[in-house]
């Protein structure tokens, strides 16, 4: 019996050692992928590859890829490799190469790295995730909805929400409440997008626990589980298809699908016409020609053709417009306010411009007034340079591609991470990159820089379609707040700011807490 037991234990140990050796060999072979192609890669380790700090949430996604960018650049290479576990990823460093991949040679890199599953995960069928001809066709249909003319039509909604924002901050000032600016601006942008995308009054500024606000926050939950799901969606999207896992929480999917279904049904039954994104989507759905100067009906009088958008696709576009719009704009506004508090002279200079321009427009916060605020534009652009909300642009090689002036060939299916955050924090392109300096975006300085040195919205055919709208939200919020208040940092805010390692978008780890004083009160005290 003892002999049998010893033999069995010996067999278990032997099999375990063989399996362990097989795993190690497999990792070694996979980790030799870029070396066999002659591509430098920072030393990977089993099992994480180069992603140990990222997976263990020691650094945020932007910093993880920036660290790889810095290591590749330090070696003097124009590109390099990276491993997420056994997944090889290509990282371009040279700006000419980055520009070519996103623009000139776009035909080889048409897709983002995200999974799409209309049946099981309907909200995944949005423009940002769609691939190939489906993306191209939908992009063509959606482009007319984001012209300057359409932005002007929706502008009054932003002004109305900014008035409510001022009321909320007034109350906080009166109650001497510390302002967590990301939360307040998140509620502001939730109300805007809820109105423009869904035609509904969310009232998030009045009610922080509104259903829209709750479901938006659920999507960006930074719990370990949700962080891993988002990380896998960008690095191993096949995982979702194979194991039938949703990239969007089921309760969030159900909420947005129900809201869209009810809104579409109500509008079509009662012929409701509004100057918002939902109306434009209904026009696309029904093959109605969209014009830049007229709202128009969403009913197709000719009755030709099938619906251009399914209900799921329409809901997905509303969803991504909502998620991208409220989060990226609130992130940009938050970091801009942080920098304006750290750099009080810049805050004063921007306020002077806001007051002067609004005086010229009889105190009205209009679309034209916002467009005249050139220093505002510099401040926002410098914020996006230093804190791009989406720090990495992902691409999938959709057609075999030979890297110019090299022997390296990228096979179809290769993942490419374009390190926007790394480039925009590179001292070669931006001397003293941690300094907040809006004059980097003077016309003279912009003309001296490579166009690929600033790509917070991406570039080329897949540049962010909602860029104008996002910028407009940020500028309206800044104009309304700085017109009325002087801001400073509260002691709860960490200086220098630290990034949340559990968040894919750049976000402050401990929040940005501000103190606001009404300008009228300051003037009276000085008197």
C-alpha positions as CSV (number, residue, x, y, z in Angstrom):
1,X,0.0,0.0,0.0
2,X,2.8,2.4,0.9
3,X,4.6,1.5,-2.4
4,X,1.4,2.3,-4.3
5,X,0.9,5.6,-2.5
6,X,4.5,6.7,-3.1
7,X,4.2,5.7,-6.8
8,X,1.0,7.8,-7.1
9,X,2.5,10.8,-5.5
10,X,5.6,10.5,-7.7
11,X,3.3,10.4,-10.8
12,X,1.4,13.5,-9.6
13,X,4.7,15.4,-9.1
14,X,6.0,14.2,-12.5
15,X,2.9,15.3,-14.3
16,X,2.8,18.6,-12.5
17,X,6.4,19.3,-13.4
18,X,5.8,18.4,-17.1
19,X,2.8,20.7,-17.2
20,X,4.7,23.5,-15.5
21,X,7.6,23.0,-17.9
22,X,5.1,23.1,-20.9
23,X,3.6,26.3,-19.7
24,X,7.0,27.9,-19.2
25,X,8.1,26.8,-22.7
26,X,4.8,28.1,-24.2
27,X,5.4,31.5,-22.5
28,X,9.0,31.6,-23.7
29,X,8.0,30.8,-27.3
30,X,5.3,33.5,-27.2
31,X,7.6,36.0,-25.6
32,X,10.0,35.5,-28.5
33,X,7.5,36.7,-31.1
34,X,8.9,40.3,-31.4
35,X,12.5,39.2,-31.1
36,X,12.1,36.8,-34.1
37,X,10.8,39.8,-36.0
38,X,13.7,42.0,-34.9
39,X,11.5,44.3,-32.8
40,X,12.9,45.5,-29.4
41,X,10.6,44.8,-26.4
42,X,11.2,45.6,-22.7
43,X,11.9,42.3,-20.9
44,X,8.6,40.4,-20.3
45,X,8.0,38.2,-17.3
46,X,5.8,35.1,-16.8
47,X,2.8,35.3,-16.7
48,X,2.0,38.9,-17.2
49,X,4.4,39.8,-20.0
50,X,5.0,43.5,-19.7
51,X,1.7,44.1,-18.0
52,X,2.4,43.1,-14.4
53,X,2.0,46.6,-12.9
54,X,-1.1,47.2,-15.0
55,X,-2.8,44.0,-14.1
56,X,-2.0,44.4,-10.4
57,X,-3.3,48.0,-10.6
58,X,0.0,49.5,-9.6
59,X,-0.3,52.0,-12.6
60,X,-3.1,53.2,-14.8
61,X,-3.4,52.1,-18.5
62,X,-1.9,55.3,-19.8
63,X,1.2,55.1,-17.6
64,X,1.7,51.4,-18.4
65,X,2.0,52.1,-22.1
66,X,3.8,55.4,-21.5
67,X,6.5,53.4,-19.6
68,X,6.9,51.1,-22.6
69,X,7.0,54.1,-24.9
70,X,9.8,55.7,-22.8
71,X,11.8,52.5,-22.7
72,X,11.6,52.0,-26.5
73,X,12.4,55.7,-27.1
74,X,15.4,55.6,-24.8
75,X,16.9,52.8,-26.9
76,X,16.6,55.0,-29.9
77,X,14.0,52.8,-31.7
78,X,11.1,54.1,-33.8
79,X,8.8,51.3,-32.7
80,X,8.8,48.4,-30.2
81,X,6.8,45.5,-28.8
82,X,4.8,44.9,-25.7
83,X,3.2,41.8,-24.2
84,X,-0.1,41.6,-22.4
85,X,0.3,38.1,-21.0
86,X,1.0,36.2,-24.3
87,X,-0.7,38.8,-26.6
88,X,2.0,40.7,-28.7
89,X,1.2,44.3,-29.2
90,X,3.0,46.8,-31.5
91,X,3.8,50.2,-30.2
92,X,4.9,52.9,-32.7
93,X,7.0,55.7,-31.2
94,X,8.1,57.7,-34.3
95,X,5.6,60.5,-35.1
96,X,5.8,60.0,-38.8
97,X,5.0,56.3,-38.4
98,X,2.1,57.2,-36.0
99,X,0.7,59.7,-38.5
100,X,1.0,57.2,-41.4
101,X,-0.8,54.5,-39.4
102,X,-3.7,56.7,-38.5
103,X,-4.1,58.6,-41.8
104,X,-2.1,57.8,-45.0
105,X,-2.0,54.0,-44.4
106,X,-5.4,53.9,-42.6
107,X,-6.6,51.1,-44.9
108,X,-4.3,48.7,-43.0
109,X,-5.6,49.8,-39.6
110,X,-9.3,50.5,-39.9
111,X,-10.6,48.8,-36.7
112,X,-10.5,49.5,-33.0
113,X,-9.7,46.7,-30.7
114,X,-13.1,46.0,-29.1
115,X,-15.5,43.1,-29.3
116,X,-19.0,43.5,-31.0
117,X,-21.8,41.1,-30.3
118,X,-25.2,42.5,-31.3
119,X,-27.2,39.5,-30.1
120,X,-25.7,39.0,-26.6
121,X,-24.3,42.4,-25.9
122,X,-26.4,44.9,-27.9
123,X,-24.8,48.1,-26.6
124,X,-21.5,46.9,-28.1
125,X,-22.7,47.7,-31.6
126,X,-21.7,51.4,-31.3
127,X,-19.7,53.4,-33.8
128,X,-16.5,53.3,-31.7
129,X,-16.5,49.4,-31.7
130,X,-17.8,48.6,-35.1
131,X,-15.5,47.2,-37.7
132,X,-14.9,47.2,-41.4
133,X,-17.7,48.2,-43.8
134,X,-20.3,48.3,-41.0
135,X,-18.2,51.0,-39.3
136,X,-17.7,52.9,-42.6
137,X,-21.3,52.9,-43.5
138,X,-22.5,54.0,-40.1
139,X,-19.8,56.7,-39.9
140,X,-21.0,58.2,-43.2
141,X,-24.5,58.3,-41.9
142,X,-23.6,59.8,-38.5
143,X,-21.2,62.5,-39.7
144,X,-23.9,65.0,-40.7
145,X,-25.2,64.9,-37.1
146,X,-22.0,66.5,-35.7
147,X,-21.6,69.6,-37.9
148,X,-21.3,73.1,-36.5
149,X,-24.8,73.8,-37.6
150,X,-26.2,70.9,-35.5
151,X,-24.0,71.9,-32.6
152,X,-25.6,75.4,-32.7
153,X,-29.1,73.8,-32.6
154,X,-28.2,71.9,-29.4
155,X,-26.4,74.8,-27.8
156,X,-29.3,76.1,-25.8
157,X,-29.5,72.8,-23.9
158,X,-25.9,73.4,-22.7
159,X,-26.7,76.9,-21.6
160,X,-29.8,75.8,-19.7
161,X,-27.8,73.1,-17.9
162,X,-25.0,75.6,-17.2
163,X,-27.5,77.9,-15.4
164,X,-28.5,75.0,-13.2
165,X,-24.8,74.3,-12.6
166,X,-24.4,77.8,-11.3
167,X,-27.4,77.4,-9.0
168,X,-25.8,74.2,-7.5
169,X,-22.4,75.8,-7.0
170,X,-24.1,78.9,-5.4
171,X,-25.8,76.6,-2.9
172,X,-22.5,74.9,-2.1
173,X,-20.7,78.2,-1.6
174,X,-23.5,79.4,0.7
175,X,-23.3,76.2,2.7
176,X,-19.4,76.3,2.6
177,X,-19.4,72.9,1.1
178,X,-16.2,71.6,-0.5
179,X,-16.7,70.9,-4.2
180,X,-15.7,67.5,-5.7
181,X,-15.5,69.0,-9.2
182,X,-15.5,65.7,-11.1
183,X,-18.8,64.7,-9.5
184,X,-20.5,68.1,-10.1
185,X,-19.3,68.3,-13.7
186,X,-20.3,64.6,-14.3
187,X,-23.8,65.5,-13.2
188,X,-23.8,68.6,-15.5
189,X,-22.7,66.6,-18.5
190,X,-25.1,63.8,-17.7
191,X,-28.0,66.3,-17.9
192,X,-26.7,67.6,-21.2
193,X,-26.3,64.2,-22.8
194,X,-29.5,62.8,-21.3
195,X,-31.4,65.7,-22.9
196,X,-29.5,65.7,-26.3
197,X,-29.2,61.9,-26.8
198,X,-32.4,60.7,-25.2
199,X,-34.6,63.8,-25.0
200,X,-35.2,63.3,-21.3
201,X,-34.7,65.6,-18.3
202,X,-32.3,63.7,-16.1
203,X,-32.1,66.3,-13.3
204,X,-28.8,64.9,-12.1
205,X,-27.6,68.3,-10.9
206,X,-30.7,68.5,-8.6
207,X,-30.7,64.8,-7.9
208,X,-27.3,63.1,-7.7
209,X,-29.0,59.7,-7.4
210,X,-30.9,60.0,-10.7
211,X,-31.1,56.7,-12.7
212,X,-29.1,58.2,-15.5
213,X,-26.3,59.2,-13.2
214,X,-26.3,55.9,-11.4
215,X,-26.1,53.9,-14.6
216,X,-23.4,56.1,-16.1
217,X,-21.3,55.7,-13.0
218,X,-21.8,51.9,-13.0
219,X,-20.2,51.7,-16.4
220,X,-17.1,53.4,-15.1
221,X,-16.9,51.5,-11.9
222,X,-13.3,51.0,-10.9
223,X,-13.8,47.9,-8.8
224,X,-11.2,45.1,-9.5
225,X,-13.8,43.0,-11.4
226,X,-14.9,45.9,-13.7
227,X,-11.4,47.1,-14.3
228,X,-10.4,43.5,-15.4
229,X,-13.4,43.3,-17.8
230,X,-12.5,46.7,-19.4
231,X,-8.8,45.6,-19.7
232,X,-9.8,42.3,-21.4
233,X,-12.1,44.1,-23.8
234,X,-9.1,46.0,-25.1
235,X,-6.5,43.2,-25.1
236,X,-8.4,39.9,-25.4
237,X,-11.8,40.8,-27.0
238,X,-12.2,37.1,-28.1
239,X,-12.7,36.3,-24.5
240,X,-16.2,37.8,-24.5
241,X,-17.3,35.9,-27.6
242,X,-15.9,32.5,-26.5
243,X,-17.2,32.6,-23.0
244,X,-20.3,34.7,-23.6
245,X,-19.3,37.4,-21.2
246,X,-20.8,40.8,-21.4
247,X,-18.6,43.9,-21.6
248,X,-21.5,46.0,-20.3
249,X,-23.3,45.2,-17.0
250,X,-26.7,43.7,-17.7
251,X,-28.6,46.2,-15.6
252,X,-26.9,49.1,-17.5
253,X,-27.8,47.4,-20.9
254,X,-31.5,46.9,-19.8
255,X,-31.8,50.5,-18.5
256,X,-30.5,52.1,-21.7
257,X,-32.3,49.7,-24.1
258,X,-35.6,50.3,-22.3
259,X,-35.2,54.1,-22.3
260,X,-34.4,54.2,-26.0
261,X,-37.3,51.8,-26.9
262,X,-39.8,53.9,-25.0
263,X,-38.5,57.2,-26.4
264,X,-38.5,56.0,-30.0
265,X,-42.0,54.6,-29.6
266,X,-43.3,57.8,-28.0
267,X,-41.8,60.1,-30.6
268,X,-42.9,58.0,-33.6
269,X,-46.4,57.7,-32.3
270,X,-46.8,61.4,-31.4
271,X,-44.5,62.9,-34.1
272,X,-42.3,64.6,-31.5
273,X,-39.6,66.8,-33.1
274,X,-36.7,68.1,-31.1
275,X,-33.3,69.6,-31.9
276,X,-31.3,66.7,-30.4
277,X,-29.2,63.6,-31.2
278,X,-32.1,61.2,-30.9
279,X,-34.0,63.1,-33.6
280,X,-31.1,62.8,-35.9
281,X,-30.8,59.1,-35.3
282,X,-34.5,58.7,-36.1
283,X,-33.9,60.5,-39.4
284,X,-31.0,58.1,-40.1
285,X,-33.1,55.1,-39.1
286,X,-35.9,56.1,-41.5
287,X,-33.5,57.1,-44.4
288,X,-34.4,60.8,-44.1
289,X,-31.9,63.2,-45.6
290,X,-30.3,65.4,-42.9
291,X,-29.6,69.1,-43.7
292,X,-27.4,71.4,-41.7
293,X,-29.8,74.3,-41.6
294,X,-33.2,72.6,-40.8
295,X,-34.3,70.2,-38.1
296,X,-36.7,68.4,-40.5
297,X,-39.1,65.5,-39.9
298,X,-37.9,62.0,-39.1
299,X,-40.6,60.5,-41.3
300,X,-39.7,59.3,-44.8
301,X,-42.4,60.5,-47.2
302,X,-41.0,58.3,-50.0
303,X,-41.3,55.1,-47.9
304,X,-38.3,53.6,-49.7
305,X,-35.8,51.2,-48.3
306,X,-35.5,49.3,-45.1
307,X,-34.5,51.0,-41.8
308,X,-30.9,52.0,-41.8
309,X,-30.5,51.4,-38.1
310,X,-31.9,48.6,-36.0
311,X,-33.3,49.6,-32.6
312,X,-30.2,47.9,-30.9
313,X,-27.9,49.9,-33.1
314,X,-29.8,53.1,-32.4
315,X,-29.6,52.4,-28.7
316,X,-25.9,51.7,-28.9
317,X,-25.2,55.0,-30.6
318,X,-27.2,56.9,-27.9
319,X,-25.3,54.9,-25.2
320,X,-21.8,55.6,-26.5
321,X,-22.7,59.3,-27.1
322,X,-23.9,59.4,-23.5
323,X,-20.9,57.5,-22.0
324,X,-18.2,59.2,-24.0
325,X,-19.8,62.6,-23.7
326,X,-20.3,62.7,-20.0
327,X,-17.1,61.0,-18.9
328,X,-14.5,62.6,-21.2
329,X,-15.9,66.1,-20.9
330,X,-16.1,65.9,-17.2
331,X,-12.6,64.5,-17.0
332,X,-11.2,67.3,-19.2
333,X,-13.0,70.0,-17.2
334,X,-11.8,68.5,-13.9
335,X,-8.2,68.5,-14.9
336,X,-8.5,72.0,-16.4
337,X,-9.9,73.3,-13.1
338,X,-7.2,71.6,-11.2
339,X,-4.5,73.3,-13.3
340,X,-6.3,76.7,-13.1
341,X,-6.2,76.4,-9.3
342,X,-2.5,75.5,-9.2
343,X,-1.8,78.3,-11.7
344,X,-3.9,81.2,-10.4
345,X,-2.5,83.8,-12.9
346,X,-3.7,81.6,-15.8
347,X,-7.1,81.4,-14.1
348,X,-7.3,85.1,-13.8
349,X,-6.3,85.6,-17.4
350,X,-8.9,83.2,-18.7
351,X,-11.6,84.8,-16.5
352,X,-10.7,88.2,-18.0
353,X,-11.2,86.9,-21.5
354,X,-14.5,85.2,-20.5
355,X,-15.8,88.5,-19.0
356,X,-14.7,90.6,-21.9
357,X,-16.2,88.3,-24.6
358,X,-19.5,88.0,-22.7
359,X,-19.7,91.8,-22.3
360,X,-19.3,92.1,-26.1
361,X,-22.2,89.7,-26.5
362,X,-24.5,91.5,-24.0
363,X,-23.9,89.0,-21.3
364,X,-25.2,86.1,-23.4
365,X,-23.3,82.8,-23.4
366,X,-23.8,81.9,-27.0
367,X,-22.1,79.6,-29.5
368,X,-20.4,82.5,-31.2
369,X,-19.2,83.8,-27.9
370,X,-17.6,80.5,-27.0
371,X,-15.9,80.3,-30.4
372,X,-14.3,83.8,-29.7
373,X,-12.6,82.7,-26.5
374,X,-9.2,81.9,-28.0
375,X,-7.3,81.7,-24.6
376,X,-10.0,79.3,-23.4
377,X,-9.2,77.1,-26.5
378,X,-5.5,77.2,-25.5
379,X,-6.2,76.2,-21.9
380,X,-8.5,73.3,-22.9
381,X,-6.0,72.1,-25.5
382,X,-3.1,72.1,-23.0
383,X,-5.3,70.2,-20.6
384,X,-6.0,67.6,-23.3
385,X,-2.2,67.5,-23.9
386,X,-1.3,66.8,-20.4
387,X,-4.3,64.7,-19.5
388,X,-5.8,63.0,-22.6
389,X,-8.9,61.3,-21.2
390,X,-8.4,58.3,-23.5
391,X,-4.6,57.8,-23.2
392,X,-4.2,55.0,-25.8
393,X,-5.6,54.7,-29.4
394,X,-6.0,51.1,-30.3
395,X,-5.9,49.7,-33.8
396,X,-6.0,46.3,-35.3
397,X,-4.0,45.5,-38.4
398,X,-6.7,44.6,-40.9
399,X,-4.3,44.0,-43.8
400,X,-0.7,42.9,-43.9
401,X,1.6,45.9,-43.4
402,X,5.3,46.4,-43.9
403,X,6.7,49.1,-41.6
404,X,8.3,51.8,-43.8
405,X,12.1,51.7,-44.0
406,X,12.3,48.4,-42.1
407,X,12.0,44.7,-42.7
408,X,9.3,44.3,-40.1
409,X,5.9,43.0,-41.4
410,X,2.8,43.2,-39.2
411,X,0.4,40.3,-39.9
412,X,-3.3,40.7,-40.2
413,X,-4.8,40.7,-36.7
414,X,-1.8,42.3,-35.0
415,X,-2.8,44.8,-32.2
416,X,-1.4,48.3,-32.3
417,X,-1.4,50.7,-29.3
418,X,-0.7,54.3,-30.2
419,X,0.6,55.9,-27.0
420,X,-1.0,59.4,-27.1
421,X,-0.2,60.0,-23.4
422,X,3.4,59.0,-23.9
423,X,3.9,61.2,-26.9
424,X,2.1,64.2,-25.2
425,X,4.3,63.9,-22.1
426,X,7.5,63.5,-24.1
427,X,10.0,66.4,-23.4
428,X,11.3,66.2,-27.0
429,X,7.9,67.4,-28.2
430,X,6.9,69.5,-25.1
431,X,9.8,70.8,-23.1
432,X,9.1,70.7,-19.3
433,X,6.1,68.5,-20.0
434,X,4.7,68.6,-16.5
435,X,4.3,72.4,-16.7
436,X,0.8,73.7,-17.6
437,X,1.5,76.2,-20.4
438,X,-1.5,77.2,-22.6
439,X,0.9,79.1,-24.9
440,X,2.1,75.8,-26.3
441,X,-1.0,76.1,-28.4
442,X,-0.4,79.5,-29.9
443,X,-0.6,79.5,-33.7
444,X,3.1,80.0,-33.9
445,X,4.0,77.1,-31.5
446,X,1.4,74.7,-33.1
447,X,2.9,75.3,-36.5
448,X,6.4,74.2,-35.2
449,X,5.2,70.9,-33.9
450,X,4.6,67.6,-35.7
451,X,0.8,67.1,-36.2
452,X,0.9,63.7,-34.5
453,X,2.3,65.2,-31.3
454,X,-1.2,66.1,-30.2
455,X,-4.0,63.5,-30.8
456,X,-6.3,63.4,-27.8
457,X,-9.2,62.7,-30.1
458,X,-7.3,60.3,-32.4
459,X,-6.6,61.2,-36.0
460,X,-7.6,60.3,-39.5
461,X,-10.9,58.7,-40.5
462,X,-11.5,57.3,-37.0
463,X,-11.0,60.7,-35.3
464,X,-13.6,61.1,-32.6
465,X,-16.8,62.1,-34.3
466,X,-18.2,63.9,-31.2
467,X,-15.1,66.1,-30.7
468,X,-16.9,69.4,-31.3
469,X,-19.7,68.5,-28.9
470,X,-17.3,67.4,-26.1
471,X,-15.2,70.5,-26.4
472,X,-18.3,72.6,-26.4
473,X,-19.5,71.1,-23.1
474,X,-16.2,71.7,-21.4
475,X,-16.0,75.3,-22.6
476,X,-19.5,76.1,-21.5
477,X,-18.9,74.7,-18.0
478,X,-15.6,76.6,-17.7
479,X,-17.2,79.9,-18.9
480,X,-20.1,79.7,-16.6
481,X,-18.1,78.8,-13.5
482,X,-15.2,81.2,-14.0
483,X,-17.5,84.1,-14.9
484,X,-19.0,83.8,-11.4
485,X,-16.4,82.3,-9.0
486,X,-12.8,82.2,-8.1
487,X,-11.5,78.7,-7.4
488,X,-8.7,77.3,-5.2
489,X,-7.7,73.8,-4.2
490,X,-8.9,72.3,-1.0
491,X,-6.4,70.4,1.2
492,X,-8.2,67.1,0.3
493,X,-6.7,67.4,-3.2
494,X,-3.4,65.5,-3.7
495,X,-0.7,67.7,-5.2
496,X,0.9,66.6,-7.5
497,X,-2.2,64.7,-8.7
498,X,-2.1,60.9,-8.9
499,X,-3.9,58.8,-11.4
500,X,-6.4,56.1,-10.5
501,X,-4.8,52.8,-11.5
502,X,-8.2,51.1,-11.8
503,X,-9.5,53.5,-14.4
504,X,-9.0,53.2,-18.2
505,X,-9.7,56.9,-18.8
506,X,-7.3,59.2,-16.9
507,X,-8.8,60.0,-13.5
508,X,-7.6,61.5,-10.3
509,X,-7.1,58.7,-7.7
510,X,-8.5,60.7,-4.7
511,X,-10.6,63.3,-6.6
512,X,-10.1,67.0,-7.2
513,X,-11.6,69.0,-4.3
514,X,-12.1,72.7,-4.8
515,X,-13.2,75.8,-2.8
516,X,-15.2,78.4,-4.6
517,X,-15.7,82.1,-3.7
518,X,-18.3,84.3,-5.5
519,X,-16.5,87.1,-7.3
520,X,-19.0,89.6,-6.0
521,X,-18.1,88.6,-2.4
522,X,-14.4,89.0,-3.1
523,X,-14.9,92.5,-4.6
524,X,-17.0,93.6,-1.7
525,X,-14.4,92.3,0.8
526,X,-11.6,94.1,-1.1
527,X,-13.6,97.3,-0.9
